[in-house]
């Protein structure tokens, strides 16, 4: 049975699931009624961070135009441009045992494509979540529902997988940003 997390909660992943190495990080969302005449396109991305909390290079920024990183250990499965349907809107496959030692965290974010130009923000998004699924058994291990705490934000850091004492843990973050993907890219050490 999955562990449901609240904002700020941290939970062990590999210690309580011995032998776990392959996980699927599923991200999902729905858009509320929106009459701006523009499509809503949300995107998930992953920042692979070193001990300073920064990406070492653009190769450590995983998204729909750079789908593989960490020597193949992290793979974004593709862009969902509509968010239609039930279940995960986008997924990232992660092989925890194959992530290079130089990478200490994998931080997951959801951003709204062209949010400012389209007049869109996370106040118009509902039912957003991140979940961790065992890649071998398809069992949901962890789920974090972000709730409706956002209004003007155009990007949300939803959570992170991180190393601690030789094990992998998950931290439910739920922090909103204005400035969309560009602000996240700068915060994590890349020039846009």
N, C-alpha and C positions, 0 to 999 in steps of 0.2 A: 504494500500500500504506500502511496506517495506521501511524502512529508510536505505539508503546506506551510510556506514561509510567510513571514511578515517583513516589511521593510526593515533593513538593518540586521536581520537574522543571518547567522552563519551556520552552516551545517557540513559535517564531514561527508565526503562522498566515497572515497576509496577505502578508508579504514572500516566503515560499516558495511561495505560491499566488497569483500576480499576477491581479488582476481579481476575486478572491473577495470577495463582499460578503454573500451570503445563506448562512447556515449553520443547521443544525438541531442543537440540543444534545439528545441523547437520554440519558435516565437510566433505569437498570434495576436490578432487585433481585429476589431470591427470599426467601421466609421459610422458616425451618427448621421442623421439627416443633414444634408449640406446643400444649400441652394446657390452656391457660388458659380455654378456652371463649369467647374473644372473637375477633372478626375482626381481621385485621391490615390497616391502611390507611396506606400510606406516601405522602407527598406531596412533590413537588418545588416549589421556589420560587426566585425570583430577586430579589436586592437590587441595584438600580441605584445605584451609589455615586459621590459627587462627590470632589473632590480631598482632602477630609478623611476619606474612607473611610466616609461616612455617607449615608443616603438623605435627599434634600432634603424629601420629603413622603411620605405614604402611597401616593401614585400611583406611587412608585418601588419599591414592594414588589409583585412580580408573583407570583400564585399562583392557585389554582382559583376564588377569588371576585373576583379582579381580574386578568383574563387578558391585558390589554394595557397596555404602558407605553412610555416613551421616544418619545412622539408616534407610536405605532404600530410602532416598529422592533423591539419585543420582544413576542412573543405566545406565551403558554402555551396549548397546544392542548387542555387539559382534564384532569380528575381521573380517574385509574384507581383505583378503590376496592378492587381485589382483587389486582393484581399478577400475575394469571394469564397464562399463555402465554409464548411466546418473544419476544425482541426488546425494544425499548424499552418501558418501562411508562408513561413520560410524556415529552413532548417540548416544547421551546421553540424557536420560530422566531425567528431574530435577523437583522436586516438591519444589518450592521456599518456600512455607509456612511451609514445614516440615523439612527444614534444621535446625539442632541444632544451638542455639544462639552462641555457641563457634566457629562456622565456619563463618568467615567474607567474604571469597572470594572462588570462584571456578574458578581456572585457567585452561584453555584448551590449550593443546599442540598437535602438530603433529610431530612425529619422524619417521625416516627411519630405519627400522629393519636391523641390521648388516651393516649399511651404510659404515663404514670404511673398513670392510673386503671385501665388494662388490664393493668398489670404487664409491659409490653413494653419491649424495648431492642434496640440494634443487635447485641447478642450473639446474637440470634435471627434475624438477617438475613444472608444469604450472597449471593455473586455480584453485589454491587453495583458499578456502574460509571457512568461518564459518557463520552460519545463526542461528537465533533464531526464532522458530516457536511456535505459541500458541498451546499447547498440546491438547486443547479441540476443537478448530475450524480448526486447520491445516493451519491457516493464517501465512504467513511469516511476522515477525515484523521487524527484523533487519538483514542486510546482510553486511558482510565485506569481500571484495575480496582482497586477500593479494598482488596481483600483482607479478611482476617478479624481485623483489629486492634482491633475494638471489643467492648466487653462491656456496660457500664452506660449508655452514651450513648444519648440519645433524638433527637439531631439530628447531622447531619454536613454540614460545608461541604466539598463535593466538589472544587470548582475555580472558577476565575474567568477570564473574558475581560477583558483590560485593554489600554489604549492605551500605546504606548511608541514615541516618536520617529515619530509619525504612522502607525504600523502597529499591528495587533492581535496580541496574543500570548495564550497559554493557560498558566495555572499550575495544576498538579495539587496541591491542598491536602490533602484527606483529614483534616481536623481534627474530632474528635468533641466534642460538647457535652452536658452534662446540662441539664435544664430545657427541652428541646424547642424548639419554635418560639418560645416566649416569650423565651427567653434570646437567641436570634439577633436577634429584633426589637429588643430593648433594645440589644444590642451595635452594631447598625447604625443607631441613632439614632431609633427610633420608640418611642412609648409603646404598650403593648399594650392 
